[in-house]
Amino acid sequence: MPTIFGFGGIAAGAATIGRVPFFVFLVPFLLSPIVRPVSR
């Protein structure tokens, strides 16, 4: 079943798995400029 990005089958599974590390690294990247000046 194709998703909104047009992935299906194995590609859909790979896209889902790839989304997890994307957000794991994106959240600290976006929060670091906010947290760093406060901690100084």
N, CA, C, O and CB atoms as a CASP TS submission, in Angstrom:
PFRMAT TS
TARGET T0000
AUTHOR 0000-0000-0000
METHOD Language model
MODEL 1
PARENT N/A
ATOM      1  N   MET     1       0.846  -1.184   0.000  1.00  0.00           N
ATOM      2  CA  MET     1       0.000   0.000   0.000  1.00  0.00           C
ATOM      3  C   MET     1       0.891   1.247   0.000  1.00  0.00           C
ATOM      4  O   MET     1       1.679   1.416   0.930  1.00  0.00           O
ATOM      5  CB  MET     1      -0.962  -0.002   1.229  1.00  0.00           C
ATOM      6  N   PRO     2       0.800   2.105  -0.981  1.00  0.00           N
ATOM      7  CA  PRO     2       1.671   3.280  -1.039  1.00  0.00           C
ATOM      8  C   PRO     2       1.293   4.322   0.007  1.00  0.00           C
ATOM      9  O   PRO     2       0.123   4.496   0.349  1.00  0.00           O
ATOM     10  CB  PRO     2       1.619   3.903  -2.425  1.00  0.00           C
ATOM     11  N   THR     3       2.295   4.993   0.493  1.00  0.00           N
ATOM     12  CA  THR     3       2.067   6.048   1.472  1.00  0.00           C
ATOM     13  C   THR     3       2.035   7.392   0.752  1.00  0.00           C
ATOM     14  O   THR     3       2.023   7.442  -0.478  1.00  0.00           O
ATOM     15  CB  THR     3       3.165   6.034   2.576  1.00  0.00           C
ATOM     16  N   ILE     4       2.020   8.466   1.509  1.00  0.00           N
ATOM     17  CA  ILE     4       1.936   9.809   0.923  1.00  0.00           C
ATOM     18  C   ILE     4       3.170  10.139   0.081  1.00  0.00           C
ATOM     19  O   ILE     4       3.092  10.954  -0.838  1.00  0.00           O
ATOM     20  CB  ILE     4       1.766  10.857   2.027  1.00  0.00           C
ATOM     21  N   PHE     5       4.325   9.503   0.395  1.00  0.00           N
ATOM     22  CA  PHE     5       5.549   9.765  -0.356  1.00  0.00           C
ATOM     23  C   PHE     5       5.725   8.799  -1.524  1.00  0.00           C
ATOM     24  O   PHE     5       6.699   8.908  -2.269  1.00  0.00           O
ATOM     25  CB  PHE     5       6.751   9.680   0.564  1.00  0.00           C
ATOM     26  N   GLY     6       4.813   7.869  -1.694  1.00  0.00           N
ATOM     27  CA  GLY     6       4.895   6.942  -2.807  1.00  0.00           C
ATOM     28  C   GLY     6       5.736   5.710  -2.536  1.00  0.00           C
ATOM     29  O   GLY     6       6.047   4.966  -3.466  1.00  0.00           O
ATOM     30  N   PHE     7       6.113   5.477  -1.294  1.00  0.00           N
ATOM     31  CA  PHE     7       6.892   4.290  -0.961  1.00  0.00           C
ATOM     32  C   PHE     7       5.955   3.117  -0.736  1.00  0.00           C
ATOM     33  O   PHE     7       4.841   3.292  -0.242  1.00  0.00           O
ATOM     34  CB  PHE     7       7.769   4.534   0.288  1.00  0.00           C
ATOM     35  N   GLY     8       6.400   1.930  -1.094  1.00  0.00           N
ATOM     36  CA  GLY     8       5.612   0.733  -0.850  1.00  0.00           C
ATOM     37  C   GLY     8       6.520  -0.431  -0.542  1.00  0.00           C
ATOM     38  O   GLY     8       7.681  -0.438  -0.951  1.00  0.00           O
ATOM     39  N   GLY     9       6.018  -1.401   0.161  1.00  0.00           N
ATOM     40  CA  GLY     9       6.779  -2.622   0.448  1.00  0.00           C
ATOM     41  C   GLY     9       7.993  -2.369   1.318  1.00  0.00           C
ATOM     42  O   GLY     9       7.890  -1.768   2.387  1.00  0.00           O
ATOM     43  N   ILE    10       9.148  -2.833   0.852  1.00  0.00           N
ATOM     44  CA  ILE    10      10.394  -2.722   1.621  1.00  0.00           C
ATOM     45  C   ILE    10      10.793  -1.258   1.785  1.00  0.00           C
ATOM     46  O   ILE    10      11.315  -0.869   2.830  1.00  0.00           O
ATOM     47  CB  ILE    10      11.531  -3.511   0.933  1.00  0.00           C
ATOM     48  N   ALA    11      10.548  -0.446   0.756  1.00  0.00           N
ATOM     49  CA  ALA    11      10.907   0.971   0.844  1.00  0.00           C
ATOM     50  C   ALA    11      10.114   1.671   1.945  1.00  0.00           C
ATOM     51  O   ALA    11      10.641   2.557   2.618  1.00  0.00           O
ATOM     52  CB  ALA    11      10.666   1.668  -0.503  1.00  0.00           C
ATOM     53  N   ALA    12       8.858   1.284   2.134  1.00  0.00           N
ATOM     54  CA  ALA    12       8.049   1.879   3.199  1.00  0.00           C
ATOM     55  C   ALA    12       8.620   1.506   4.566  1.00  0.00           C
ATOM     56  O   ALA    12       8.658   2.336   5.475  1.00  0.00           O
ATOM     57  CB  ALA    12       6.576   1.420   3.086  1.00  0.00           C
ATOM     58  N   GLY    13       9.057   0.269   4.708  1.00  0.00           N
ATOM     59  CA  GLY    13       9.673  -0.143   5.970  1.00  0.00           C
ATOM     60  C   GLY    13      10.969   0.595   6.225  1.00  0.00           C
ATOM     61  O   GLY    13      11.241   1.003   7.354  1.00  0.00           O
ATOM     62  N   ALA    14      11.773   0.770   5.186  1.00  0.00           N
ATOM     63  CA  ALA    14      13.035   1.492   5.338  1.00  0.00           C
ATOM     64  C   ALA    14      12.780   2.961   5.669  1.00  0.00           C
ATOM     65  O   ALA    14      13.512   3.549   6.464  1.00  0.00           O
ATOM     66  CB  ALA    14      13.881   1.373   4.057  1.00  0.00           C
ATOM     67  N   ALA    15      11.762   3.551   5.075  1.00  0.00           N
ATOM     68  CA  ALA    15      11.435   4.943   5.362  1.00  0.00           C
ATOM     69  C   ALA    15      10.967   5.104   6.804  1.00  0.00           C
ATOM     70  O   ALA    15      11.299   6.090   7.463  1.00  0.00           O
ATOM     71  CB  ALA    15      10.359   5.451   4.397  1.00  0.00           C
ATOM     72  N   THR    16      10.202   4.141   7.287  1.00  0.00           N
ATOM     73  CA  THR    16       9.741   4.188   8.677  1.00  0.00           C
ATOM     74  C   THR    16      10.907   4.035   9.640  1.00  0.00           C
ATOM     75  O   THR    16      10.993   4.757  10.634  1.00  0.00           O
ATOM     76  CB  THR    16       8.698   3.095   8.937  1.00  0.00           C
ATOM     77  N   ILE    17      11.802   3.103   9.353  1.00  0.00           N
ATOM     78  CA  ILE    17      12.971   2.898  10.203  1.00  0.00           C
ATOM     79  C   ILE    17      13.874   4.128  10.151  1.00  0.00           C
ATOM     80  O   ILE    17      14.449   4.507  11.171  1.00  0.00           O
ATOM     81  CB  ILE    17      13.750   1.634   9.768  1.00  0.00           C
ATOM     82  N   GLY    18      14.008   4.752   8.996  1.00  0.00           N
ATOM     83  CA  GLY    18      14.855   5.930   8.857  1.00  0.00           C
ATOM     84  C   GLY    18      14.307   7.150   9.556  1.00  0.00           C
ATOM     85  O   GLY    18      15.062   8.058   9.905  1.00  0.00           O
ATOM     86  N   ARG    19      13.003   7.185   9.765  1.00  0.00           N
ATOM     87  CA  ARG    19      12.386   8.315  10.443  1.00  0.00           C
ATOM     88  C   ARG    19      12.801   8.378  11.912  1.00  0.00           C
ATOM     89  O   ARG    19      12.893   9.467  12.478  1.00  0.00           O
ATOM     90  CB  ARG    19      10.869   8.231  10.330  1.00  0.00           C
ATOM     91  N   VAL    20      13.051   7.237  12.532  1.00  0.00           N
ATOM     92  CA  VAL    20      13.391   7.206  13.962  1.00  0.00           C
ATOM     93  C   VAL    20      14.713   7.922  14.228  1.00  0.00           C
ATOM     94  O   VAL    20      14.719   8.855  15.031  1.00  0.00           O
ATOM     95  CB  VAL    20      13.471   5.752  14.465  1.00  0.00           C
ATOM     96  N   PRO    21      15.844   7.543  13.600  1.00  0.00           N
ATOM     97  CA  PRO    21      17.090   8.280  13.875  1.00  0.00           C
ATOM     98  C   PRO    21      17.032   9.729  13.410  1.00  0.00           C
ATOM     99  O   PRO    21      17.721  10.585  13.965  1.00  0.00           O
ATOM    100  CB  PRO    21      18.262   7.586  13.207  1.00  0.00           C
ATOM    101  N   PHE    22      16.217  10.013  12.395  1.00  0.00           N
ATOM    102  CA  PHE    22      16.069  11.399  11.950  1.00  0.00           C
ATOM    103  C   PHE    22      15.578  12.271  13.092  1.00  0.00           C
ATOM    104  O   PHE    22      16.151  13.328  13.355  1.00  0.00           O
ATOM    105  CB  PHE    22      15.100  11.489  10.758  1.00  0.00           C
ATOM    106  N   PHE    23      14.515  11.837  13.780  1.00  0.00           N
ATOM    107  CA  PHE    23      13.981  12.628  14.881  1.00  0.00           C
ATOM    108  C   PHE    23      14.860  12.553  16.120  1.00  0.00           C
ATOM    109  O   PHE    23      14.909  13.502  16.903  1.00  0.00           O
ATOM    110  CB  PHE    23      12.583  12.167  15.219  1.00  0.00           C
ATOM    111  N   VAL    24      15.565  11.421  16.307  1.00  0.00           N
ATOM    112  CA  VAL    24      16.472  11.299  17.457  1.00  0.00           C
ATOM    113  C   VAL    24      17.591  12.332  17.352  1.00  0.00           C
ATOM    114  O   VAL    24      18.003  12.891  18.368  1.00  0.00           O
ATOM    115  CB  VAL    24      17.067   9.868  17.542  1.00  0.00           C
ATOM    116  N   PHE    25      18.087  12.595  16.150  1.00  0.00           N
ATOM    117  CA  PHE    25      19.146  13.580  15.977  1.00  0.00           C
ATOM    118  C   PHE    25      18.609  14.994  15.747  1.00  0.00           C
ATOM    119  O   PHE    25      19.296  15.969  16.051  1.00  0.00           O
ATOM    120  CB  PHE    25      20.027  13.180  14.824  1.00  0.00           C
ATOM    121  N   LEU    26      17.402  15.115  15.218  1.00  0.00           N
ATOM    122  CA  LEU    26      16.840  16.431  14.933  1.00  0.00           C
ATOM    123  C   LEU    26      16.482  17.182  16.212  1.00  0.00           C
ATOM    124  O   LEU    26      16.740  18.381  16.314  1.00  0.00           O
ATOM    125  CB  LEU    26      15.609  16.295  14.051  1.00  0.00           C
ATOM    126  N   VAL    27      15.898  16.500  17.177  1.00  0.00           N
ATOM    127  CA  VAL    27      15.457  17.169  18.409  1.00  0.00           C
ATOM    128  C   VAL    27      16.640  17.770  19.175  1.00  0.00           C
ATOM    129  O   VAL    27      16.566  18.946  19.531  1.00  0.00           O
ATOM    130  CB  VAL    27      14.698  16.178  19.312  1.00  0.00           C
ATOM    131  N   PRO    28      17.731  17.036  19.451  1.00  0.00           N
ATOM    132  CA  PRO    28      18.864  17.682  20.141  1.00  0.00           C
ATOM    133  C   PRO    28      19.503  18.796  19.312  1.00  0.00           C
ATOM    134  O   PRO    28      19.983  19.787  19.864  1.00  0.00           O
ATOM    135  CB  PRO    28      19.922  16.644  20.486  1.00  0.00           C
ATOM    136  N   PHE    29      19.509  18.632  17.982  1.00  0.00           N
ATOM    137  CA  PHE    29      20.080  19.674  17.120  1.00  0.00           C
ATOM    138  C   PHE    29      19.300  20.971  17.247  1.00  0.00           C
ATOM    139  O   PHE    29      19.890  22.051  17.281  1.00  0.00           O
ATOM    140  CB  PHE    29      20.098  19.216  15.656  1.00  0.00           C
ATOM    141  N   LEU    30      17.979  20.872  17.316  1.00  0.00           N
ATOM    142  CA  LEU    30      17.157  22.069  17.436  1.00  0.00           C
ATOM    143  C   LEU    30      17.166  22.636  18.849  1.00  0.00           C
ATOM    144  O   LEU    30      17.006  23.844  19.021  1.00  0.00           O
ATOM    145  CB  LEU    30      15.739  21.765  17.017  1.00  0.00           C
ATOM    146  N   LEU    31      17.346  21.802  19.857  1.00  0.00           N
ATOM    147  CA  LEU    31      17.325  22.273  21.242  1.00  0.00           C
ATOM    148  C   LEU    31      18.666  22.822  21.706  1.00  0.00           C
ATOM    149  O   LEU    31      18.702  23.621  22.642  1.00  0.00           O
ATOM    150  CB  LEU    31      16.903  21.155  22.153  1.00  0.00           C
ATOM    151  N   SER    32      19.768  22.423  21.084  1.00  0.00           N
ATOM    152  CA  SER    32      21.094  22.845  21.555  1.00  0.00           C
ATOM    153  C   SER    32      21.312  24.360  21.516  1.00  0.00           C
ATOM    154  O   SER    32      21.913  24.883  22.454  1.00  0.00           O
ATOM    155  CB  SER    32      22.154  22.175  20.727  1.00  0.00           C
ATOM    156  N   PRO    33      20.866  25.100  20.497  1.00  0.00           N
ATOM    157  CA  PRO    33      21.057  26.559  20.567  1.00  0.00           C
ATOM    158  C   PRO    33      20.250  27.215  21.681  1.00  0.00           C
ATOM    159  O   PRO    33      20.607  28.298  22.145  1.00  0.00           O
ATOM    160  CB  PRO    33      20.683  27.191  19.246  1.00  0.00           C
ATOM    161  N   ILE    34      19.171  26.577  22.115  1.00  0.00           N
ATOM    162  CA  ILE    34      18.342  27.129  23.172  1.00  0.00           C
ATOM    163  C   ILE    34      18.943  26.817  24.543  1.00  0.00           C
ATOM    164  O   ILE    34      18.974  27.674  25.426  1.00  0.00           O
ATOM    165  CB  ILE    34      16.914  26.580  23.074  1.00  0.00           C
ATOM    166  N   VAL    35      19.417  25.583  24.708  1.00  0.00           N
ATOM    167  CA  VAL    35      19.901  25.134  26.014  1.00  0.00           C
ATOM    168  C   VAL    35      21.309  25.662  26.305  1.00  0.00           C
ATOM    169  O   VAL    35      21.625  25.969  27.454  1.00  0.00           O
ATOM    170  CB  VAL    35      19.893  23.604  26.081  1.00  0.00           C
ATOM    171  N   ARG    36      22.151  25.770  25.282  1.00  0.00           N
ATOM    172  CA  ARG    36      23.539  26.176  25.503  1.00  0.00           C
ATOM    173  C   ARG    36      23.672  27.562  26.111  1.00  0.00           C
ATOM    174  O   ARG    36      24.416  27.696  27.083  1.00  0.00           O
ATOM    175  CB  ARG    36      24.291  26.131  24.210  1.00  0.00           C
ATOM    176  N   PRO    37      23.002  28.619  25.611  1.00  0.00           N
ATOM    177  CA  PRO    37      23.149  29.942  26.260  1.00  0.00           C
ATOM    178  C   PRO    37      22.577  29.970  27.668  1.00  0.00           C
ATOM    179  O   PRO    37      23.066  30.726  28.509  1.00  0.00           O
ATOM    180  CB  PRO    37      22.467  31.015  25.424  1.00  0.00           C
ATOM    181  N   VAL    38      21.555  29.167  27.950  1.00  0.00           N
ATOM    182  CA  VAL    38      20.960  29.157  29.290  1.00  0.00           C
ATOM    183  C   VAL    38      21.918  28.515  30.285  1.00  0.00           C
ATOM    184  O   VAL    38      21.947  28.915  31.449  1.00  0.00           O
ATOM    185  CB  VAL    38      19.609  28.405  29.285  1.00  0.00           C
ATOM    186  N   SER    39      22.708  27.522  29.851  1.00  0.00           N
ATOM    187  CA  SER    39      23.583  26.803  30.779  1.00  0.00           C
ATOM    188  C   SER    39      24.858  27.581  31.083  1.00  0.00           C
ATOM    189  O   SER    39      25.563  27.238  32.032  1.00  0.00           O
ATOM    190  CB  SER    39      23.939  25.440  30.210  1.00  0.00           C
ATOM    191  N   ARG    40      25.174  28.609  30.315  1.00  0.00           N
ATOM    192  CA  ARG    40      26.419  29.370  30.567  1.00  0.00           C
ATOM    193  C   ARG    40      26.271  30.317  31.725  1.00  0.00           C
ATOM    194  O   ARG    40      27.217  31.027  32.066  1.00  0.00           O
ATOM    195  CB  ARG    40      26.831  30.152  29.331  1.00  0.00           C
TER
END
